[in-house]
Amino acid sequence: MSTNPSQDQFFDYLFIGLGAGNSLMLLSLLKNQCLTGKKVAIIESDEKKLNDKTYCFWAHETDDLVEDLKAIISYQYTHIELPKGRLQSIQHQPYCYIRSIDFYNYTLQICEQEQFPIYRIALEGIYPANDIYQVSTNAATSLYAQTIFDSRPPIPQQLDKKEIFINQSFYGYHIKTEQAVFDTHVFEMMNFDVDQAAYTQFIYVLPFSTTEALVELTRFGKEKINMDYARKTLDEHILKNYGTYQIIADEVGNIPMTTYQQASATHKGVIHTGARANLIKPSTGYGFKNMYVFAQAISKKIATNQLKELHQFKLPTKSRFQFYDRLLLIILNFWPHQGKSIFSSLFKHQKIKTIFDFLDEKTKLQQEIKIFATLPLVPFLKALYLYAKQEHLLRYLLLIVLSITYLSLNAIDAHIAAIFSYATVIAGLLFLGIPHGAVDHLLLINKKSSLLIFILKYLSIVFVYFVGWHFFPTLSLCCFLLFSSFHFGEAELKESNNMNHLAVSPLSSFLLGFFILLTIIFSHYSASAQIISFISPGIKQFLFPLYWKFFALLIVLASCLYISMAGYFKEGKLPIALLLILCLGMLLPLELAFGFYFIFQHSYNAWQHLQLGLAIQPKGLYMQALPYTLGAILVGVVFYFFNATSILQLSHYAGLFFIFLACISLPHFVLMHLFYKQRFQ
Ligand SMILES: Cc1cc2nc3c(=O)[nH]c(=O)nc-3n(C[C@H](O)[C@H](O)[C@H](O)COP(=O)(O)OP(=O)(O)OC[C@H]3O[C@@H](n4cnc5c(N)ncnc54)[C@H](O)[C@@H]3O)c2cc1C
C-alpha cells in the first residue's frame, strides 16, 4: 500500500456519503470556516437525484437550524391534529418539513461553488497509513485524507440477547384529492384510527396544499410493513377521510429502532456521523436535529483546535432517557399492540410542547414522572421487569428484600435473625460463591498438563498457603488483603467497562478492591477487630487501636468517595449498585455485609464474565462446576473439623471460615487474572 500520495489524491477532509449527516457536517464546517484553505472531497455512491425522504423536525423560529436551512424548508406546520379532530397550536415550535431532494441539491450546489470534487464511487475500506488514511474504493482510485467523516450506514451486528432491534417501516402516498380537505398549517403525527394488526400502526399526514398531502402508514414492529397491506389500508383510510384521490408519488422507508449503540471509530482521524454516530433516537426514529447539533459541536471543536479524542466524541445525554427509550422498545418488541394505548394516552394527557421537550430530552425529572403517571402502568411494569432481568438487577431487589427481612427479624428476635443471616450466606455460597471458583480448571488456555496434575497443583497451593497461615498469620493476612483487593477490584472494573476489551490498570484494580474491603471492615469495626484478633493479634493492635474508631469512619467515607470517583472517571457513571451494597451492608452484621458483597456482586458478576468468556450457558457451567463445588465443600468440612481440634485453636468460626476462603482463593485469583487478560484485553 503506497503511503506517498500525489497532491491530487490527498485531501485534508474527506466526506464518505453526502446524505443528511455529512451534509449537515459539511455546512457546519463551512459556517465555522474550518474548510477555508483546505482540500476537501466527497465520495458518494449515489447520484442523489431522487426525493427519497422527508426530513421533518420541530424547532423554534429563531433556532440556528431553522436559520441555516431557511432556504429549503418547504413547510412549517403551526398546528397539530389530535384524536377527534382536536387541534393544538405549536406556533412556538413549528414542525418543519424539508424535501430530501432540496437538501441534496442545496449541498451539491455549495460543493460546486466551493469546488469540492465529488467522486461517484463506493468506499470499501479505510486504512491508516502513517498519520493519514488511505481509502480504497470500488474504482481503481485510492484517495488519502487527514480527516474522514464517515456516514456509511451502521455496520450490521450480531446483537446481544438484551439488545432490541425493531423496524419503523412505512409506506406513503403523495396524493391529490378532488375536494379541498387539507389545512396547510395542520399536520397529523400519529392517527391510530387504523387497523393495528397486532402491531403499533398509525397514519402520518403532511399537507402541501388544500388538496395535496403525504399520507403515510407507519408500523413499529419486528416485521416490516407489507406493501400490499399498506396500499389497501391507505386506500381505505384516504377514501374514508378525504374522498377520491389520485397518487402523485409514493415513499417507502424503514428506520431501525434499536438500543444497540455502534462503537465509535477506532482511528483518530475518522469521525462517524449520521446514523453511524448513533444520532437517531431509538424510540422515535428522529435524528435530523441531533445530527445538526452534533455537526455544530464537532465543527466548533475543529475551529478551536480541540482535536483530542474527537473521534470518540458523543453528544451529552442523560442516561435516564436511554432507559425510557429502552423500556418503550421492550414494549414495542414484545407487546407491539400496546403502542396504541401508550401513545394515545400521551397525546391525550400531555401538551405537545411537553411531548416535544420530552422527545428532545429536555424535560426535568418531575415532568417525566408526571408523564409516566398518565401512561398505562402494566406494560411499563412488565418492561421494567424484563429490563431488570436483562441488566441483572433482580439480584439487588433480592438483596434489599433479604436485608429488610434480616432487620425485621432482628427487631423481633436477634437469635432467629442470626440463624437467618448464616443460612442466607451459606445458601448464597453454595449456589454462587463456590461455583464461581469451581470452574477454574476451564480457565487455562494452554492446557499443557492433565486435569489431575492441575488439581494436584491447585490443592498444593491451597495447602502451602494454609500452612503459611499457621506459621505466619500476619503475613498471610496481609497477602490475602493484597491479592483479594486486586481480584475484587479487577472484577469490578471489568464489569464497569461492560467487559469491553480494554485493559484495566492493576493499580486502579488494587485500590478499588482495597477500598471496598476497608469499607466493609471499618464499617463493622468491632466485629472485624474480633475476627482479626483470632487470626493475628499483632495486626489487630495495629489496625484497630480503640481511639481509631473515629478514623475508621473517615476511612469508610473516603472509601465510598473513592469508589464513586473510580466509577465516575472510568465510565462517566457512578457504580450505584456497588455503593448500594456497601451502604446497605453498613446496616447489617459483618457476615451479611461481606457475604452480600461477595455473593451478589463479586461472584455474580464473575459468573457472568465466565459465561461470556468461556461461551458456556449457565446450565452447562453449573454442571462443569458441580464436581469441584462438592469437592470444595468436602475440603471445607475436613478443614473445619481438622482445625476445630488443632493446635491453631481457632475456635472462632468466622476466623476459620475466613482462612478457608483465603486458601481456596489464592489459585483462583491467579487464574481469573489470566482469564481476564487472555479473553478480555
Ligand atoms: C425514509 C426516511 C425518512 C426519515 N425521515 C426523518 C425525519 O423526518 N426526521 C428525522 O429527524 N429523521 C428522519 N429519518 C432518520 C434520519 O434522519 C435519516 O435516516 C438520515 O438520512 C440519516 O442520515 P445519514 O447521513 O446517517 O444517512 P443517509 O442520509 O442515508 O446518508 C448516507 C449516505 O452515504 C452514502 N453511502 C453509503 N455507503 C456508501 C459507500 N460505501 N461509499 C460512498 N457512499 C456511501 C449513501 O448513498 C448516502 O447518501 C428518516 C429516515 C428514513 C429512512
Ligand as a Chemical Component Dictionary entry (heavy atoms), coordinates in Angstrom:
data_LIG
# 
_chem_comp.id                   LIG 
_chem_comp.type                 NON-POLYMER 
_chem_comp.pdbx_formal_charge   0 
_chem_comp.three_letter_code    LIG 
# 
loop_
_chem_comp_atom.comp_id 
_chem_comp_atom.atom_id 
_chem_comp_atom.alt_atom_id 
_chem_comp_atom.type_symbol 
_chem_comp_atom.charge 
_chem_comp_atom.model_Cartn_x 
_chem_comp_atom.model_Cartn_y 
_chem_comp_atom.model_Cartn_z 
_chem_comp_atom.pdbx_ordinal 
LIG C1  C1  C 0 -37.386 7.331  4.727  1  
LIG C2  C2  C 0 -36.798 8.012  5.931  2  
LIG C3  C3  C 0 -37.369 9.163  6.419  3  
LIG C4  C4  C 0 -36.806 9.820  7.520  4  
LIG N1  N1  N 0 -37.406 10.947 7.998  5  
LIG C5  C5  C 0 -36.868 11.592 9.038  6  
LIG C6  C6  C 0 -37.467 12.778 9.522  7  
LIG O1  O1  O 0 -38.487 13.224 9.037  8  
LIG N2  N2  N 0 -36.896 13.412 10.564 9  
LIG C7  C7  C 0 -35.766 12.937 11.158 10 
LIG O2  O2  O 0 -35.274 13.552 12.112 11 
LIG N3  N3  N 0 -35.191 11.789 10.745 12 
LIG C8  C8  C 0 -35.711 11.114 9.702  13 
LIG N4  N4  N 0 -35.120 9.956  9.262  14 
LIG C9  C9  C 0 -33.977 9.403  10.007 15 
LIG C10 C10 C 0 -32.616 10.016 9.628  16 
LIG O3  O3  O 0 -32.642 11.406 9.858  17 
LIG C11 C11 C 0 -32.247 9.725  8.188  18 
LIG O4  O4  O 0 -32.136 8.333  8.012  19 
LIG C12 C12 C 0 -30.932 10.350 7.741  20 
LIG O5  O5  O 0 -30.910 10.345 6.368  21 
LIG C13 C13 C 0 -29.702 9.620  8.265  22 
LIG O6  O6  O 0 -28.583 10.320 7.846  23 
LIG P1  P1  P 0 -27.203 9.569  7.445  24 
LIG O7  O7  O 0 -26.275 10.588 6.958  25 
LIG O8  O8  O 0 -26.797 8.690  8.542  26 
LIG O9  O9  O 0 -27.614 8.577  6.261  27 
LIG P2  P2  P 0 -28.015 8.949  4.789  28 
LIG O10 O10 O 0 -28.787 10.202 4.760  29 
LIG O11 O11 O 0 -28.651 7.731  4.237  30 
LIG O12 O12 O 0 -26.628 9.218  4.075  31 
LIG C14 C14 C 0 -25.652 8.217  3.893  32 
LIG C15 C15 C 0 -25.039 8.436  2.522  33 
LIG O13 O13 O 0 -23.905 7.596  2.387  34 
LIG C16 C16 C 0 -23.893 7.066  1.068  35 
LIG N5  N5  N 0 -23.122 5.811  1.146  36 
LIG C17 C17 C 0 -23.457 4.670  1.777  37 
LIG N6  N6  N 0 -22.482 3.760  1.640  38 
LIG C18 C18 C 0 -21.505 4.347  0.906  39 
LIG C19 C19 C 0 -20.230 3.905  0.449  40 
LIG N7  N7  N 0 -19.765 2.684  0.731  41 
LIG N8  N8  N 0 -19.468 4.763  -0.272 42 
LIG C20 C20 C 0 -19.923 6.027  -0.548 43 
LIG N9  N9  N 0 -21.120 6.481  -0.134 44 
LIG C21 C21 C 0 -21.895 5.650  0.587  45 
LIG C22 C22 C 0 -25.363 6.863  0.745  46 
LIG O14 O14 O 0 -25.579 6.822  -0.659 47 
LIG C23 C23 C 0 -25.988 8.080  1.398  48 
LIG O15 O15 O 0 -26.105 9.159  0.525  49 
LIG C24 C24 C 0 -35.661 9.290  8.157  50 
LIG C25 C25 C 0 -35.111 8.115  7.671  51 
LIG C26 C26 C 0 -35.676 7.483  6.583  52 
LIG C27 C27 C 0 -35.047 6.189  6.112  53 
# 
loop_
_chem_comp_bond.comp_id 
_chem_comp_bond.atom_id_1 
_chem_comp_bond.atom_id_2 
_chem_comp_bond.value_order 
_chem_comp_bond.pdbx_ordinal 
LIG C1  C2  SING 1  
LIG C2  C3  SING 2  
LIG C2  C26 DOUB 3  
LIG C3  C4  DOUB 4  
LIG C4  N1  SING 5  
LIG C4  C24 SING 6  
LIG N1  C5  DOUB 7  
LIG C5  C6  SING 8  
LIG C5  C8  SING 9  
LIG C6  O1  DOUB 10 
LIG C6  N2  SING 11 
LIG N2  C7  SING 12 
LIG C7  O2  DOUB 13 
LIG C7  N3  SING 14 
LIG N3  C8  DOUB 15 
LIG C8  N4  SING 16 
LIG N4  C9  SING 17 
LIG N4  C24 SING 18 
LIG C9  C10 SING 19 
LIG C10 O3  SING 20 
LIG C10 C11 SING 21 
LIG C11 O4  SING 22 
LIG C11 C12 SING 23 
LIG C12 O5  SING 24 
LIG C12 C13 SING 25 
LIG C13 O6  SING 26 
LIG O6  P1  SING 27 
LIG P1  O7  DOUB 28 
LIG P1  O8  SING 29 
LIG P1  O9  SING 30 
LIG O9  P2  SING 31 
LIG P2  O10 DOUB 32 
LIG P2  O11 SING 33 
LIG P2  O12 SING 34 
LIG O12 C14 SING 35 
LIG C14 C15 SING 36 
LIG C15 O13 SING 37 
LIG C15 C23 SING 38 
LIG O13 C16 SING 39 
LIG C16 N5  SING 40 
LIG C16 C22 SING 41 
LIG N5  C17 SING 42 
LIG N5  C21 SING 43 
LIG C17 N6  DOUB 44 
LIG N6  C18 SING 45 
LIG C18 C19 SING 46 
LIG C18 C21 DOUB 47 
LIG C19 N7  SING 48 
LIG C19 N8  DOUB 49 
LIG N8  C20 SING 50 
LIG C20 N9  DOUB 51 
LIG N9  C21 SING 52 
LIG C22 O14 SING 53 
LIG C22 C23 SING 54 
LIG C23 O15 SING 55 
LIG C24 C25 DOUB 56 
LIG C25 C26 SING 57 
LIG C26 C27 SING 58 
# 
